[in-house]
Amino acid sequence: MPVDRYTCRLSLNDVTIVDDLPVHVHGHPGITDWGGTLGPTEVELDIGPSYKILLPDGREGLIVIKGKRKTWGGETGMRYEFTGGGFIT
């Protein structure tokens, strides 16, 4: 599966949570199952709500956090696994 790396804006209910958040997207958004990881970040994210990611090229999509992972290599914060829903438009 291809992996694309971006910096995204993350929002919940049209309120920006993080402006510049690293994101790795796995799969083909809107064509097959897709998901990825967010972070590292110090911002605590919840499992369950539909967050929106906005990519630098203007595409956006909905994601749901599946779980939390620790960072490594001396980075601080947490990484979050997510599943994408539908298309990134």
C-alpha positions in Angstrom: 0.0 0.0 0.0 1.3 3.5 -0.8 2.2 5.8 2.1 1.9 9.5 1.6 3.3 12.0 4.2 1.8 15.4 4.7 1.3 18.1 7.3 -2.4 18.6 7.9 -4.8 20.8 9.8 -7.0 18.8 12.2 -10.5 20.0 13.2 -13.5 18.7 15.1 -16.9 20.2 14.6 -15.4 23.0 12.4 -13.0 24.0 15.3 -9.3 23.7 14.5 -7.6 21.4 17.0 -4.0 21.5 15.5 -2.8 23.6 12.6 0.4 21.7 11.5 0.2 18.0 12.4 2.3 15.3 10.7 0.1 12.7 9.0 0.9 9.5 7.1 -1.9 8.2 4.9 -1.9 4.5 3.9 -4.0 3.2 1.1 -6.1 4.9 -1.6 -8.6 7.4 0.0 -12.1 6.9 -1.4 -11.1 3.9 -3.6 -10.1 1.3 -1.0 -9.8 1.1 2.8 -7.4 3.8 4.0 -6.1 5.1 7.2 -2.8 6.1 8.8 -1.2 7.8 11.7 -1.2 11.3 13.1 1.6 12.9 15.2 3.6 13.2 17.2 1.5 15.7 19.0 1.0 16.9 22.6 -2.8 17.4 21.9 -5.0 14.7 23.4 -7.3 13.2 20.8 -10.4 11.1 21.5 -11.4 7.8 20.1 -14.9 7.9 18.4 -15.6 11.4 17.0 -15.1 12.2 13.3 -12.2 14.5 12.9 -11.5 16.3 9.6 -8.0 16.5 8.1 -7.2 19.2 5.6 -4.1 18.6 3.4 -1.9 21.3 2.1 -3.3 20.8 -1.5 -6.8 21.6 -0.2 -8.1 18.0 -0.1 -10.0 17.1 3.0 -11.5 13.9 4.5 -13.0 12.5 7.7 -11.1 10.2 10.0 -11.9 8.3 13.2 -9.1 7.7 15.8 -8.7 3.9 16.5 -5.9 4.0 19.1 -3.0 5.7 20.7 0.7 4.8 20.2 3.8 6.0 21.9 6.4 7.9 19.9 10.0 6.8 19.6 13.4 8.1 18.8 13.4 10.9 21.4 10.2 12.5 20.1 7.7 13.7 22.7 3.9 13.4 22.4 1.7 10.7 21.1 0.9 9.2 17.7 -2.6 8.2 16.8 -3.8 5.5 14.4 -6.9 6.4 12.4 -9.3 5.0 9.8 -10.5 7.2 6.9 -14.1 7.4 5.8 -15.0 7.9 2.2 -13.2 10.2 -0.2 -10.6 12.9 0.4 -12.0 15.6 -1.8 
